[in-house]
Amino acid sequence: MEKLILTHYQSSWAADFNAIESALFPALLGENTYLEHVGSTAVPGMMAKPIIDIDLVFQYPAEFGEIKKALHSLGYRHRGDQGIPSREVFKRTPGQAHPILDCIHHHLYVCQADSRELHRHLLFRDHLRQNPEARHTYIQLKCQLALQAEGLRRKYAALKEQKARNFIEECLAKATE
């Protein structure tokens, strides 16, 4: 049986982001932080893996240690930048039982407000939101890659990294014109 990698846009993805935000916010209260819903689930009409991508944004480098402690207290572990400078990855610690954070599949990244990667995430998201033609082209590309990946998410991710890069860079260039 073939696994589905991509699903059609779900209006519930915005509510899922809001639920995660409400679960994270109390632990980060007092920090100069905010959350951004990024990735394909943040673009109405976009096909996506049903995983909410979130950038937790902070202002000053000295704040990162406190954010890391707060996230640890909520059951996240720091996984480093995983090869992408200025984007720190946090994953849920196995065995947790939070009614929101362990029930809504999500990726959590922590970025300083002036980071290149945050800027790219926001530019690409906003470009796709504002440009139906680019959104349509990206959907077609993602569907082709999902077929090539034969239901394997890691293979899909590797193909997307390799074959969608030029399209993403073109969109980013257009977004900054």
Sequence and secondary structure as in RCSB ss.txt:
>XXXX:A:sequence
MEKLILTHYQSSWAADFNAIESALFPALLGENTYLEHVGSTAVPGMMAKPIIDIDLVFQYPAEFGEIKKALHSLG
YRHRGDQGIPSREVFKRTPGQAHPILDCIHHHLYVCQADSRELHRHLLFRDHLRQNPEARHTYIQLKCQLALQAE
GLRRKYAALKEQKARNFIEECLAKATE
>XXXX:A:secstr
      B   THHHHHHHHHHHHHHHHHTTSSEEEEEESGGGSTT  B S EEEEEEES GGGHHHHHHHHHHTT
EEE   TT TT EEEEE TT   TTTTTS EEEEEEETT HHHHHHHHHHHHHHH HHHHHHHHHHHHHHHHHHT
T HHHHHHHHHHHSHHHHHHHHHHHT 
